[in-house]
Structure formats: structure tokens, C-alpha cells
Amino acid sequence: MKHNYSYQGERILLRPLAEEDIEPFRLLRNRPENRRWFFFADEITEERQSAWYQQYAAKGNDYMFAAALPAEPTCFVGAIAVYNFRQEDNSFEVGRLLLDSGNPACRGLGKELVRGIRWIVENYFPKSVCTSLRAEIYDNNERSIRCFQSNGFQVYGERIEKDRRIVLMRCAVKNNETE
Ligand SMILES: CC(C)(COP(=O)(O)OP(=O)(O)OC[C@H]1O[C@@H](n2cnc3c(N)ncnc32)[C@H](O)[C@@H]1OP(=O)(O)O)[C@@H](O)C(=O)NCCC(=O)NCCS
């Protein structure tokens, strides 16, 4: 959905995903070393990406962010999203985490991406709307698991999908926003 939330970290800026970002996003996500970590791992065509963006823009409760370097706020070096609201425990899923690992300035920024999304939820989402965050990650994706763990996410379960083990993680959020 269209939103105006953002986060300014020391080494990264999170800003709303714009239509101009969807092609660099598609190219980065299509790299085999990246898409193998996504549950939907097919290569994405330009047409499909464009249809996805129109659908995303019209949808509620789905917040996509482009990651940029603070010195170049319009560049696109990665993404992250908060979506898939679950009413039974007032939680959102965090995912679509991606960084341009080929860019030396991006190395090690995954933890800051997750920190940024947590900050956004804690500062913009009312407590009545969100009390915790969830993540689902392939169990051999150590880098991604580490990014979540270092931001307070803990493993609470697992599930198997198509013979691959997925760890389920979650963390409580503080919500600085008034109710
Ligand atoms: C996930 C991703 C954003 C992380 O990027 P990054 O922050 O540059 O990753 P790093 O290489 O710095 O690794 C992150 C952490 O994992 C640790 N790590 C790396 N490889 C590891 C391994 N094999 N075992 C355990 N920990 C490992 C790193 O040491 C680092 O932790 P530290 O900072 O505490 O030392 C990036 O790898 C990516 O875009 N991956 C492809 C897409 C993807 O997997 N998305 C997630 C879908 S759930």
C-alpha cells in the first residue's frame, strides 16, 4: 500500500517503495543467489512485477520499503516489508528482506534493515494494531536468521514446506506511539 513511513539509520535509509524502484528490486531479487531464499523462488518478469506493484499499491496492511544509502537517498540497494497482519495475536510478518551484497557499502546492513522496520512499527503503528512481529526463514539461511536474532527475534517453532525446514521467529514490540 502507499504509505509515508521512513527510517533514517546511521548507514541506511528506509523509504516507501516507489514505482521507480520496482525494476532494480526485480533485478536484485531475480539473482539466483537471492531468490533461492524466498518461498516463491521463480524468476519474475517485468510484466509480473508491474502487476504485483499495482496490486501491492491497492492493498491494505502491506508496507514495502526501499533501502538506500543515506548519501544517495534515491538509490535502491535493498528492500524489506511488514505485511500479512494476523488478527488473533495482533502481529505482522516481516520479510522480503534483500540487500545488494555485491555493493561493498551494503555488507552487514541486514541487521540495520530489521532494526529500521522494528523502529517504524514501534513509532508509527498504534499498540492496538500491533503487539508483535513474526518472521519465517529457511533454517539454513543463517545470515537472515542472525539479522532477526540480533534485533530481539526468537525462534518459537518450525514447519516443513516442500521438504525444507522453516524456522518461525517472533518478537514483542514496544510501541512508543500513543494508543
Ligand atoms: C539476509 C541479508 C539481507 C543479510 O545481509 P548482510 O547483513 O549483509 O549479511 P551478513 O553477511 O553481514 O550476515 C549477517 C549476520 O549473519 C552472520 N553470518 C553470516 N554467515 C553466517 C553463517 N554461515 N552462519 C552463522 N552466521 C552467519 C554474520 O556474521 C552477521 O552477523 P554479525 O554481524 O553478528 O557478525 C542478505 O544476505 C541477503 O540479501 N540475502 C538474500 C535474500 C535473503 O536471504 N532474504 C531473507 C529471506 S527470509
The ligand as an SDF file (V2000), in Angstrom:
LIG
                    3D

 48 50  0  0  0  0  0  0  0  0999 V2000
   19.8110  -11.6120    4.5050 C   0  0  0  0  0  0  0  0  0  0  0  0
   20.7010  -10.4740    4.0360 C   0  0  0  0  0  0  0  0  0  0  0  0
   19.8680   -9.2020    3.8520 C   0  0  0  0  0  0  0  0  0  0  0  0
   21.7740  -10.2300    5.1290 C   0  0  0  0  0  0  0  0  0  0  0  0
   22.7350   -9.3560    4.6250 O   0  0  0  0  0  0  0  0  0  0  0  0
   24.0070   -8.8900    5.4820 P   0  0  0  0  0  0  0  0  0  0  0  0
   23.5860   -8.1800    6.7090 O   0  0  0  0  0  0  0  0  0  0  0  0
   24.9230   -8.1550    4.5660 O   0  0  0  0  0  0  0  0  0  0  0  0
   24.6130  -10.2640    5.8810 O   0  0  0  0  0  0  0  0  0  0  0  0
   25.9710  -10.5760    6.6510 P   0  0  0  0  0  0  0  0  0  0  0  0
   26.8640  -11.3150    5.7140 O   0  0  0  0  0  0  0  0  0  0  0  0
   26.5060   -9.3500    7.3310 O   0  0  0  0  0  0  0  0  0  0  0  0
   25.4500  -11.5990    7.7510 O   0  0  0  0  0  0  0  0  0  0  0  0
   24.5640  -11.2080    8.7560 C   0  0  0  0  0  0  0  0  0  0  0  0
   24.9710  -11.8650   10.0570 C   0  0  0  0  0  0  0  0  0  0  0  0
   24.9790  -13.2710    9.8740 O   0  0  0  0  0  0  0  0  0  0  0  0
   26.2530  -13.8040   10.2500 C   0  0  0  0  0  0  0  0  0  0  0  0
   26.5260  -14.9320    9.3540 N   0  0  0  0  0  0  0  0  0  0  0  0
   26.9080  -14.8920    8.0680 C   0  0  0  0  0  0  0  0  0  0  0  0
   27.0650  -16.1480    7.5910 N   0  0  0  0  0  0  0  0  0  0  0  0
   26.7740  -16.9810    8.6300 C   0  0  0  0  0  0  0  0  0  0  0  0
   26.7700  -18.3840    8.7870 C   0  0  0  0  0  0  0  0  0  0  0  0
   27.0860  -19.2060    7.7820 N   0  0  0  0  0  0  0  0  0  0  0  0
   26.4020  -18.9040    9.9910 N   0  0  0  0  0  0  0  0  0  0  0  0
   26.0490  -18.0930   11.0170 C   0  0  0  0  0  0  0  0  0  0  0  0
   26.0460  -16.7510   10.9330 N   0  0  0  0  0  0  0  0  0  0  0  0
   26.4100  -16.2050    9.7500 C   0  0  0  0  0  0  0  0  0  0  0  0
   27.2180  -12.6520   10.0480 C   0  0  0  0  0  0  0  0  0  0  0  0
   28.3780  -12.8370   10.8480 O   0  0  0  0  0  0  0  0  0  0  0  0
   26.3750  -11.4810   10.5040 C   0  0  0  0  0  0  0  0  0  0  0  0
   26.2980  -11.4410   11.9070 O   0  0  0  0  0  0  0  0  0  0  0  0
   27.2010  -10.4490   12.7890 P   0  0  0  0  0  0  0  0  0  0  0  0
   27.0010   -9.0970   12.1830 O   0  0  0  0  0  0  0  0  0  0  0  0
   26.6330  -10.5760   14.1580 O   0  0  0  0  0  0  0  0  0  0  0  0
   28.5840  -10.9050   12.6380 O   0  0  0  0  0  0  0  0  0  0  0  0
   21.4310  -10.7760    2.6950 C   0  0  0  0  0  0  0  0  0  0  0  0
   22.2420  -11.8850    2.9160 O   0  0  0  0  0  0  0  0  0  0  0  0
   20.5060  -11.0750    1.5300 C   0  0  0  0  0  0  0  0  0  0  0  0
   20.0340  -10.1770    0.8340 O   0  0  0  0  0  0  0  0  0  0  0  0
   20.2760  -12.3900    1.2910 N   0  0  0  0  0  0  0  0  0  0  0  0
   19.4550  -12.8600    0.1580 C   0  0  0  0  0  0  0  0  0  0  0  0
   17.9590  -12.7430    0.4000 C   0  0  0  0  0  0  0  0  0  0  0  0
   17.5050  -13.3610    1.7060 C   0  0  0  0  0  0  0  0  0  0  0  0
   18.0310  -14.3410    2.1700 O   0  0  0  0  0  0  0  0  0  0  0  0
   16.4620  -12.7530    2.2700 N   0  0  0  0  0  0  0  0  0  0  0  0
   15.8470  -13.2270    3.5050 C   0  0  0  0  0  0  0  0  0  0  0  0
   14.6280  -14.0310    3.2230 C   0  0  0  0  0  0  0  0  0  0  0  0
   13.8840  -14.5170    4.7890 S   0  0  0  0  0  0  0  0  0  0  0  0
  1  2  1  0
  2  3  1  0
  2  4  1  0
  2 36  1  0
  4  5  1  0
  5  6  1  0
  6  7  2  0
  6  8  1  0
  6  9  1  0
  9 10  1  0
 10 11  2  0
 10 12  1  0
 10 13  1  0
 13 14  1  0
 14 15  1  0
 15 16  1  0
 15 30  1  0
 16 17  1  0
 17 18  1  0
 17 28  1  0
 18 19  1  0
 18 27  1  0
 19 20  2  0
 20 21  1  0
 21 22  1  0
 21 27  2  0
 22 23  1  0
 22 24  2  0
 24 25  1  0
 25 26  2  0
 26 27  1  0
 28 29  1  0
 28 30  1  0
 30 31  1  0
 31 32  1  0
 32 33  2  0
 32 34  1  0
 32 35  1  0
 36 37  1  0
 36 38  1  0
 38 39  2  0
 38 40  1  0
 40 41  1  0
 41 42  1  0
 42 43  1  0
 43 44  2  0
 43 45  1  0
 45 46  1  0
 46 47  1  0
 47 48  1  0
M  END
$$$$
